[in-house]
Amino acid sequence: MDRVDLEVLVVLLVDQVQRNGYAVKYDVEDPSSLRELLWHEAQHRGLQIRTGIVTGDEHAVWAYRPKTNGEAGTEAQ
């Protein structure tokens, strides 16, 4: 995957996290670099995200946006 493809992938995954609250990408060549790029893109957009490696698949990366107290709805009451 070249740099342009990687940048597009990062933007698409952060878009998915922003829209759905989570994203997962399988068959990742360099999971630690992807996680770092996801975090930087999210910070650039003012989002707070968590990233990690899927248990049992070291080439799969997950990212999600943790709920804040305002988003938790009735669960926080």
C-alpha positions, 0 to 999 in steps of 0.5 A: 500500500503506497502513502496515498492509499494509506492516507485515503484509508485513514480518512475513510476509517476515521469517517466511519468512526465518526459516523458509526462510533467504530471501525475495523480494518483487516489484513493491515500490513503495519498495524502500529503505524495505522493506529498512530495515523488514525489517532493523529487524524482523529486529533486533527478533527477534534475527536477522541478515539481508542485503537487496538489490535483485534484479539487473535488477529495481529493484522486487524486494527479496531478503533472506536469513539468512547461515549462521553457523559452527554452521549450516554443517555439514560445509562449515566443517570 
